[in-house]
Amino acid sequence: MTTLFRNATLVQLDPPIVRTGDLRQVDGAIQEIGETIEPIDTDEVVDCGGAVVMPGLVNGHTHLCSTLAVGMPAPEITTENNFETVRDFWWRFDQVHSLESVSLSGQIGALAAVRCGTTTLIDHHSSSNAIAGSLTSLSDAISLVGPRSVLCYETTTHHGTEKACRAIEENERYALDCQQRYDSRFGAMIGAHASFSLDDSSLNGCLELARQMGLGIHIHVAEDPTDGAVTRERCDCGLIERFQRVGLFDIPGSILADGTHFSQEDIEFVNSVSDNVRIAHNPSSNMNNAVGYTPAVHYNHPLLGTDRIGSDMWREARTAYLKSRDAGMPLAIGQPLKMLGESARVASEYLGVKLGVLEVGAAADLIVADYIPMTPLNSENLASHFMFAMGPEFVHSVMIGGGWCMRNRNIVSCNEAKIRLKSREVAKSLFDRIASIPCE
């Protein structure tokens, strides 16, 4: 299959490049870029009329298992901090998932992602009463819609050591499956919830599996002060020291989500091991959870994620920039674009395909956006356009791996109406079940 995009404004975020011209993709990879490319018989010719063609965006940390929580009746409980919210809401919500609801969460989450031009999802999954096979249910659901994914299961001892062992087994099963079907669509990491919810045996089990499989750890760190406080109480050391003791920072490709309450000394240490470990910044979620501001400007090579709040990376980039200014630790206007680029690089490592760039040989994961610049657009001012004028409302077509997922704002990869109808039925069942589970 070949596609020729003609008369396009070709945009790459990191490093920022803007040029006009044509682009041809062949069998899922970019084959040619130039000022003018002559059509061939096999081309589907797309005349962009000057509109933007750019690489699909990557969500560096998300939880698709939360997708169907939207619209749930407000709980009668009142939580005082993020730790209590996780304990009294999200862990209860995780318990009511079935493999069917996991699948619908993946389908709905992937649909929302595609409509925002997000074509790859690095996800952190949990469904504590439907563990075995959950990552396959999730990845199959995502791929039905079209995005690529890098998945892991969130290991925790909160639900007991037996379920923690089953979580590690699910991480291993899915990682082996990804290695066997190595096809650039699916990737795996080894998932762990957070230090405060992991005993030594479970944490070490995750790390041993990561070393054995040659994969990174995906874990929350210092999102809330509770993580460090509980770790110090139980382990007689801080988060950094605990992770140093078990060798987490020696595992390449690892993601630490948040890092909100690290000290400056902790941040400097994380930066010293940033070849192996990267922070995923989730500004919208941090604001929603009222946990404080992650000083993203002080971290080396942070990723950008949404946590439990969709996959709109345009919004997340803008939030990262504006919140940094509000917090008195301003990012350079181009820094959120670099974060998006870093998310793409990490996903590329796990999927074995080049994402986030317009280069010959890179994946044909492409957004077509009917953003016609009203002022000059070039490599020097791209960040300003991206931050203050461009957005998901302009995304009208999305291609992933050379195949269309959305054309002219219509999903073409699956039956969206049927999926949404089914999801309402499944979500109602989830709402009923969670109401029957008492808070701790």
C-alpha positions as CSV (number, residue, x, y, z in Angstrom):
1,M,0.0,0.0,0.0
2,T,1.4,3.4,-0.9
3,T,0.1,6.9,-0.1
4,L,1.4,10.2,-1.5
5,F,0.7,13.3,0.5
6,R,1.1,16.3,-1.8
7,N,1.2,20.0,-1.1
8,A,1.7,19.5,2.6
9,T,3.2,21.6,5.4
10,L,5.5,18.9,6.8
11,V,6.0,19.4,10.6
12,Q,8.2,17.5,13.0
13,L,8.2,18.5,16.7
14,D,11.6,17.3,18.0
15,P,13.9,18.5,16.7
16,P,11.6,21.2,15.2
17,I,11.4,21.1,11.4
18,V,8.9,22.8,9.2
19,R,9.0,22.5,5.4
20,T,6.6,22.4,2.5
21,G,6.5,19.5,0.1
22,D,5.4,15.9,-0.6
23,L,5.8,12.7,1.4
24,R,5.3,9.1,0.2
25,Q,4.7,6.1,2.5
26,V,5.1,2.5,1.4
27,D,3.9,-0.5,3.4
28,G,3.9,1.4,6.7
29,A,7.1,3.3,6.4
30,I,8.1,6.7,5.0
31,Q,9.9,6.0,1.7
32,E,10.4,9.5,0.3
33,I,10.2,13.2,1.2
34,G,10.8,16.0,-1.2
35,E,9.6,19.3,-2.7
36,T,7.8,17.5,-5.5
37,I,7.2,13.7,-5.8
38,E,5.6,12.4,-8.9
39,P,2.7,9.9,-8.4
40,I,3.0,6.3,-9.3
41,D,0.2,3.9,-10.2
42,T,-0.1,2.4,-6.7
43,D,-0.4,5.7,-4.9
44,E,-3.4,6.9,-3.1
45,V,-2.9,10.7,-3.7
46,V,-3.9,12.9,-0.8
47,D,-3.8,16.6,-1.7
48,C,-3.3,18.4,1.6
49,G,-3.8,21.9,0.2
50,G,-1.1,23.2,2.5
51,A,-2.5,21.5,5.7
52,V,-0.1,20.1,8.2
53,V,1.2,16.5,8.0
54,M,3.1,15.5,11.1
55,P,4.1,12.3,13.1
56,G,1.5,10.8,15.4
57,L,1.9,11.8,19.1
58,V,2.9,9.4,21.9
59,N,1.4,9.3,25.4
60,G,4.3,8.6,27.8
61,H,2.2,7.4,30.8
62,T,-1.5,6.6,30.9
63,H,-4.1,4.3,32.6
64,L,-6.7,3.1,30.0
65,C,-8.3,1.0,32.8
66,S,-9.7,4.3,34.1
67,T,-11.5,5.2,30.8
68,L,-14.9,4.0,31.8
69,A,-14.9,5.8,35.1
70,V,-16.1,9.0,33.3
71,G,-19.6,9.9,34.5
72,M,-19.5,7.5,37.5
73,P,-21.7,8.8,40.4
74,A,-19.6,10.7,42.8
75,P,-18.5,8.5,45.8
76,E,-20.0,9.3,49.2
77,I,-16.6,9.2,50.7
78,T,-14.3,12.3,51.1
79,T,-10.6,11.8,50.6
80,E,-8.0,14.0,52.1
81,N,-5.1,13.3,49.8
82,N,-4.1,11.3,46.7
83,F,-3.1,8.2,48.8
84,E,-6.7,8.0,50.1
85,T,-8.1,8.6,46.6
86,V,-6.0,5.7,45.2
87,R,-7.0,3.5,48.2
88,D,-10.7,4.3,48.4
89,F,-11.5,4.9,44.7
90,W,-9.1,3.6,42.2
91,W,-8.2,0.3,43.9
92,R,-11.9,-0.3,44.3
93,F,-12.5,0.5,40.7
94,D,-9.8,-1.8,39.6
95,Q,-11.4,-4.7,41.5
96,V,-14.7,-4.5,39.5
97,H,-13.0,-4.9,36.1
98,S,-13.6,-8.0,34.0
99,L,-11.8,-8.9,30.9
100,E,-14.7,-7.5,28.9
101,S,-14.6,-4.2,30.6
102,V,-10.8,-4.1,30.2
103,S,-11.3,-4.6,26.5
104,L,-14.0,-1.9,26.2
105,S,-11.7,0.5,28.2
106,G,-9.0,-0.1,25.7
107,Q,-11.3,0.4,22.7
108,I,-12.8,3.6,24.0
109,G,-9.4,4.9,25.2
110,A,-7.9,4.2,21.8
111,L,-10.7,5.9,20.0
112,A,-10.2,9.0,22.1
113,A,-6.5,8.9,21.4
114,V,-6.9,8.6,17.6
115,R,-9.3,11.5,17.5
116,C,-6.5,13.6,19.3
117,G,-3.8,12.4,16.9
118,T,-2.2,10.2,19.6
119,T,-1.0,7.0,17.8
120,T,1.0,5.2,20.6
121,L,0.1,4.6,24.2
122,I,2.5,3.6,27.0
123,D,0.0,2.2,29.5
124,H,0.1,1.1,33.1
125,H,-2.8,-1.4,33.6
126,S,-4.6,-2.8,36.7
127,S,-7.6,-5.1,37.1
128,S,-7.1,-6.9,40.3
129,N,-9.9,-9.5,39.9
130,A,-9.1,-10.1,36.2
131,I,-5.4,-10.3,36.0
132,A,-4.6,-13.3,33.8
133,G,-4.9,-12.4,30.2
134,S,-5.7,-8.8,30.9
135,L,-2.8,-7.3,28.9
136,T,-3.7,-9.3,25.9
137,S,-7.4,-8.2,26.2
138,L,-6.1,-4.6,26.4
139,S,-3.6,-4.8,23.5
140,D,-6.1,-6.6,21.3
141,A,-8.7,-3.8,22.0
142,I,-6.2,-1.0,21.3
143,S,-5.1,-2.7,18.0
144,L,-8.7,-3.1,16.9
145,V,-8.8,0.7,16.7
146,G,-5.3,1.1,15.5
147,P,-2.7,2.6,17.9
148,R,0.5,1.0,18.9
149,S,1.0,0.2,22.6
150,V,3.6,-0.5,25.3
151,L,1.8,-2.2,28.2
152,C,2.6,-3.5,31.7
153,Y,0.6,-4.8,34.6
154,E,0.7,-2.7,37.8
155,T,2.1,-5.1,40.5
156,T,1.1,-4.2,44.1
157,T,0.8,-6.1,47.4
158,H,-2.2,-4.1,48.4
159,H,-4.5,-6.9,47.2
160,G,-2.3,-9.6,48.8
161,T,0.8,-11.4,47.9
162,E,-1.0,-14.0,45.8
163,K,-2.3,-11.4,43.4
164,A,1.1,-9.7,43.4
165,C,2.6,-13.0,42.2
166,R,-0.2,-13.3,39.6
167,A,0.6,-9.7,38.4
168,I,4.3,-10.6,37.9
169,E,3.2,-13.7,36.0
170,E,1.0,-11.6,33.8
171,N,3.8,-9.2,33.0
172,E,6.0,-12.2,32.1
173,R,3.4,-13.9,30.0
174,Y,2.7,-10.7,28.0
175,A,6.3,-9.8,27.6
176,L,7.0,-13.3,26.2
177,D,4.1,-13.0,23.9
178,C,5.4,-9.6,22.6
179,Q,8.8,-11.1,22.0
180,Q,7.3,-14.0,20.0
181,R,5.1,-11.8,17.8
182,Y,7.7,-9.0,17.4
183,D,5.9,-6.8,14.9
184,S,6.3,-3.1,16.1
185,R,2.7,-2.9,17.2
186,F,3.0,-4.3,20.7
187,G,5.6,-3.8,23.4
188,A,5.9,-4.7,27.0
189,M,7.5,-3.3,30.2
190,I,7.4,-4.6,33.7
191,G,4.8,-2.8,35.9
192,A,4.9,-1.9,39.5
193,H,2.5,0.4,41.3
194,A,4.6,2.4,43.8
195,S,7.1,1.8,46.6
196,F,4.5,2.4,49.3
197,S,2.4,-0.5,48.0
198,L,5.1,-3.0,47.3
199,D,6.8,-5.3,49.8
200,D,10.5,-6.3,49.2
201,S,9.5,-9.7,47.7
202,S,7.2,-8.2,45.1
203,L,9.5,-5.3,44.2
204,N,12.4,-7.7,43.8
205,G,10.2,-10.0,41.8
206,C,9.5,-7.2,39.3
207,L,13.2,-6.3,39.1
208,E,14.3,-9.9,38.6
209,L,11.8,-10.3,35.8
210,A,12.9,-7.0,34.2
211,R,16.5,-8.1,34.1
212,Q,15.6,-11.6,32.8
213,M,13.5,-10.1,30.0
214,G,15.7,-7.2,29.2
215,L,12.9,-4.7,29.9
216,G,12.5,-1.5,31.9
217,I,10.4,-1.0,35.0
218,H,7.3,1.3,34.8
219,I,6.5,2.6,38.3
220,H,5.0,5.6,40.1
221,V,7.4,7.5,42.4
222,A,6.9,10.4,44.8
223,E,3.5,11.4,43.3
224,D,2.3,12.1,46.8
225,P,4.3,12.6,50.1
226,T,2.8,9.3,51.3
227,D,5.0,7.3,49.0
228,G,8.2,8.6,50.6
229,A,6.8,8.7,54.2
230,V,5.5,5.1,54.1
231,T,8.7,3.9,52.4
232,R,10.8,5.5,55.2
233,E,8.6,4.0,57.9
234,R,8.7,0.5,56.5
235,C,12.1,0.3,55.0
236,D,14.0,2.9,57.2
237,C,15.2,4.7,54.1
238,G,14.0,7.1,51.4
239,L,12.7,6.2,47.9
240,I,16.0,6.8,46.2
241,E,17.9,4.6,48.7
242,R,15.4,1.8,48.5
243,F,15.6,1.7,44.7
244,Q,19.4,1.9,44.8
245,R,19.5,-1.1,47.2
246,V,17.6,-3.2,44.7
247,G,19.3,-1.9,41.6
248,L,16.3,-0.3,39.9
249,F,18.4,2.5,38.5
250,D,20.6,0.0,36.7
251,I,17.7,-1.2,34.5
252,P,17.7,0.6,31.1
253,G,14.5,1.9,29.7
254,S,12.7,2.4,33.0
255,I,10.0,5.0,33.5
256,L,9.4,6.8,36.8
257,A,5.9,8.4,36.7
258,D,5.6,11.8,38.4
259,G,8.6,12.5,40.6
260,T,6.6,15.3,42.2
261,H,8.0,15.2,45.7
262,F,11.6,14.4,45.1
263,S,14.1,16.7,46.8
264,Q,16.6,18.6,44.7
265,E,19.2,16.1,45.7
266,D,16.9,13.3,44.5
267,I,16.4,15.0,41.2
268,E,20.1,15.4,40.7
269,F,20.5,11.7,41.3
270,V,17.7,10.8,38.9
271,N,19.4,13.1,36.3
272,S,22.7,11.3,36.9
273,V,21.0,8.0,35.8
274,S,18.8,9.4,33.1
275,D,20.4,7.2,30.4
276,N,18.5,4.3,32.1
277,V,15.6,6.0,33.9
278,R,13.3,8.8,32.7
279,I,10.6,10.8,34.6
280,A,7.1,10.9,33.0
281,H,5.5,14.3,33.7
282,N,1.7,14.3,34.1
283,P,0.7,17.9,34.8
284,S,-3.0,17.6,34.3
285,S,-3.3,14.6,36.6
286,N,-1.0,16.2,39.2
287,M,-3.3,19.3,39.3
288,N,-6.5,17.1,39.5
289,N,-5.0,15.1,42.4
290,A,-3.8,18.2,44.1
291,V,-0.4,16.6,44.8
292,G,1.7,19.6,43.9
293,Y,3.8,20.6,41.0
294,T,6.5,18.4,39.4
295,P,9.5,20.7,38.7
296,A,9.8,19.4,35.1
297,V,12.4,22.1,34.2
298,H,14.9,20.4,36.6
299,Y,14.7,16.9,35.1
300,N,16.7,15.6,32.2
301,H,14.8,14.3,29.2
302,P,11.3,13.9,30.8
303,L,8.5,12.2,29.0
304,L,5.0,13.7,28.8
305,G,1.9,11.7,29.9
306,T,-1.7,12.1,31.0
307,D,-2.0,9.5,33.7
308,R,-5.8,8.9,34.0
309,I,-7.0,11.9,32.0
310,G,-7.3,10.9,28.4
311,S,-4.7,11.0,25.7
312,D,-4.9,14.6,24.4
313,M,-1.2,15.4,24.1
314,W,-1.8,18.9,22.7
315,R,-3.7,19.8,25.9
316,E,-1.0,18.1,28.0
317,A,1.8,20.0,26.3
318,R,0.0,23.3,26.8
319,T,-0.8,22.4,30.5
320,A,2.9,21.5,31.1
321,Y,4.0,24.9,29.8
322,L,1.4,27.1,31.5
323,K,1.6,25.3,34.8
324,S,5.3,25.6,34.9
325,R,5.0,29.4,34.5
326,D,2.3,29.5,37.2
327,A,4.5,27.5,39.5
328,G,7.4,29.9,39.0
329,M,9.6,27.3,37.3
330,P,9.0,28.1,33.7
331,L,9.8,25.7,30.9
332,A,11.1,27.1,27.6
333,I,8.3,27.2,25.2
334,G,9.8,24.4,23.1
335,Q,10.4,22.1,26.1
336,P,7.0,20.3,26.0
337,L,7.7,19.5,22.3
338,K,11.0,17.9,23.5
339,M,9.0,15.9,26.1
340,L,6.7,14.6,23.3
341,G,9.8,13.7,21.4
342,E,11.2,11.8,24.4
343,S,8.0,9.8,24.7
344,A,8.3,8.9,21.1
345,R,12.0,7.8,21.5
346,V,11.1,5.6,24.5
347,A,8.2,4.0,22.6
348,S,10.5,3.5,19.6
349,E,13.0,1.5,21.8
350,Y,10.2,-0.9,22.9
351,L,8.5,-1.3,19.5
352,G,11.6,-1.5,17.3
353,V,10.3,1.2,14.9
354,K,11.2,4.9,14.6
355,L,8.4,7.1,15.8
356,G,8.0,10.9,16.2
357,V,10.0,11.9,13.1
358,L,9.5,12.6,9.4
359,E,12.5,10.6,8.1
360,V,12.9,8.0,5.4
361,G,12.5,4.6,7.1
362,A,10.4,6.0,10.0
363,A,7.0,4.7,10.7
364,A,4.1,6.1,8.7
365,D,2.2,7.1,11.8
366,L,0.9,10.4,10.5
367,I,-1.6,13.1,11.4
368,V,-3.3,15.2,8.8
369,A,-4.5,18.5,10.4
370,D,-6.4,21.2,8.6
371,Y,-4.4,23.8,10.3
372,I,-3.6,26.5,7.8
373,P,-1.2,28.9,9.5
374,M,-2.5,32.5,9.7
375,T,1.0,33.8,10.3
376,P,4.4,32.5,9.1
377,L,5.2,29.0,10.4
378,N,8.8,27.9,10.5
379,S,11.1,25.8,12.6
380,E,11.9,28.7,14.9
381,N,8.3,29.6,15.8
382,L,6.7,26.1,15.6
383,A,6.5,25.8,19.4
384,S,4.5,29.0,19.6
385,H,2.0,27.7,16.9
386,F,1.8,24.3,18.6
387,M,1.2,25.8,22.1
388,F,-1.2,28.7,21.2
389,A,-3.0,27.9,18.0
390,M,-2.8,24.2,16.9
391,G,-4.8,21.6,18.6
392,P,-6.7,18.3,18.3
393,E,-9.7,20.2,16.8
394,F,-7.7,20.4,13.6
395,V,-6.9,16.7,13.3
396,H,-9.1,15.2,10.6
397,S,-7.2,12.1,9.4
398,V,-4.9,9.7,11.2
399,M,-2.7,7.0,9.6
400,I,-0.9,4.3,11.7
401,G,1.5,1.9,10.1
402,G,0.4,3.0,6.6
403,G,-3.3,2.2,7.3
404,W,-6.0,4.8,7.9
405,C,-7.7,4.8,11.3
406,M,-9.6,8.0,10.8
407,R,-10.5,9.8,7.5
408,N,-12.2,13.2,7.5
409,R,-13.0,12.8,11.2
410,N,-14.7,9.4,10.7
411,I,-13.2,6.4,12.3
412,V,-12.6,3.8,9.6
413,S,-10.7,1.1,11.4
414,C,-13.6,-0.2,13.4
415,N,-17.3,0.4,14.2
416,E,-17.2,3.3,16.6
417,A,-20.9,3.5,17.1
418,K,-21.2,-0.1,18.1
419,I,-18.2,0.1,20.5
420,R,-19.7,3.2,22.2
421,L,-23.1,1.6,22.6
422,K,-21.5,-1.5,24.2
423,S,-19.3,0.6,26.4
424,R,-22.3,2.3,28.0
425,E,-23.8,-1.1,28.9
426,V,-20.5,-2.3,30.4
427,A,-19.8,1.0,32.2
428,K,-23.3,0.8,33.9
429,S,-22.4,-2.7,35.2
430,L,-19.0,-1.3,36.5
431,F,-20.8,1.5,38.3
432,D,-23.2,-0.9,40.0
433,R,-20.4,-3.2,41.1
434,I,-18.2,-0.6,42.6
435,A,-21.1,0.7,44.6
436,S,-21.2,-2.6,46.4
437,I,-17.6,-2.6,47.5
438,P,-17.0,-0.9,50.9
439,C,-14.3,1.6,51.4
440,E,-11.4,0.5,53.7
